[in-house]
Structures are given as C-alpha cells and as structure tokens.
Amino acid sequence: MKRFTNKTVLITGGTSGMGLSAARRLLDEGAYVVITGRHETRLAAAVAELGAEPDRILAVRSDVASPADLDQLMRRIETWRGRLDAVFANAGVGAFKPGNEITEADFDHVVDVNFKGVFFTIQKALPLLRDGGSVVINASWTLHRGMSGASLYAASKAAVHNLARTLGADLAPRGIRVNSVSPGYIDTAMYRDVHPDAEAEARVSAGIPLGALGHSDEVAAAVAFLASDDASYITGQDLIVDGGLVGSIPAT
C-alpha cells in the first residue's frame, strides 16, 4: 500500500531507532523523506542503510535545539521539494536519574531538545506544510504513568503531548492534524543505554502484558497511520504503542 506516493515527509532524529524505522516505512510507502541528525557520519550511514534512490532521500545535519539550524533545514527542503506533507518530530534525548540529582545542565539539554526542539520544528515547518497535512510527535508512555528516575524526561514528553492537543486546535482551520505517539519499552540504543543486560530486559518484559519489548518498526507503523489519510479524522490524540504496559496488568 503506497499511502505516501509523491508526498514529502520530514523526520527529525532519523539516523537510528524509531526515526530510522519510520524513514524506512515511509520510503517503502512511496514518500520522499528528509532525515536529520547532528552528526554527518551517522547521517551518511543511515542513508546507506536505507538504500533508497538518491532523489527520494535528503539527509541534513541539523540540531533541533538550534532555531538557526531549523531555518536552514527548511530552506533545504523548500529547494529540494517545495513543500511538506507530514512531519515526524522524533528527535529526543533522555536523562534518567533521581530528581534530586538533575542538574541545570541536564534540565536545559532535555528541555532544549525534547520540548523547544519539537515546538520550533513544527513552527518553522508550517510555511511549507500543506493544508491537510499531518504532524506526529514522539512522546512516551511515561506521560501516562509515573516511573522513578524519569521526572525530567517524562515532564518533557507530557509537554509535547499537550502541544499536540493545543496545536491540533490551532491548526484545524488549515486541516492540519497534530497527534502524538507514545512508545513503551522499545528495543533501541537509548533503551539499551538504560537497560544493558538480559536480566534487566527480563524484569522489564515481566511488567508488559504482551511479555516482550517492542520494536522500532512497530512504532513506525503507528506513525505512518497517524501521518496518513487513514487518520483523517484524528487530531489532538495520543496513540500508545506499549504492549499493554500503561493500561493492563500482566497475567501472573
């Protein structure tokens, strides 16, 4: 099914994990895809891994925490394709430690990327985003359920889901839908940084009704749905992709 034929989609943080999987999914569905990242070498590796036709992918070194970088990114997109049909505001970072250990530098970094970066990515994309387009924000299951050691991260993700709801109202006159996706425990490099061993994975999996970690391509499928016309009457919502973690207690 080619839901994105001749459509142009921006994916921030597209060099690994859920961003890379979303890029692969959307390319498979016919899209022209822009991916961003902060490191040229990782961008080049991502493009090579995706293996797309050169005219269907644009890789731009860009830091979402820098409005100047975002301005340059939008100029590159305008020159390349002229417009956007969808945005996946995916770039994010974590800081997993007790609240009393969070430093001002931690706070500034997480908020700069996870909230400021998302806000200005969307704001600066709006002149290129066509009426009837779509924005998907990568949030987190932690906005629905407290987790020790994730106060700063979870608060930043709650902020961007609220942004989905408020911008969904703001942009409704243009027919632009804004939603968020909230992944649970997904097997990515960020997850492995926090839970590096098999014992930790077993403990986490025991709390998930479906009994296993999720995969990036499962989140990518949710992103593709929300970004597509299949979700034409959905805005201001959060789609949780978590194996039942938030809503259910696993069988014992």
Beta strands, then each sheet from edge to edge (+ up, - down):
strand 1: 8-11
strand 2: 32-37
strand 3: 57-61
strand 4: 84-89
strand 5: 129-138
strand 6: 177-183
strand 7: 238-241
sheet 1: 3+ 2+ 1+ 4+ 5+ 6+ 7+
end
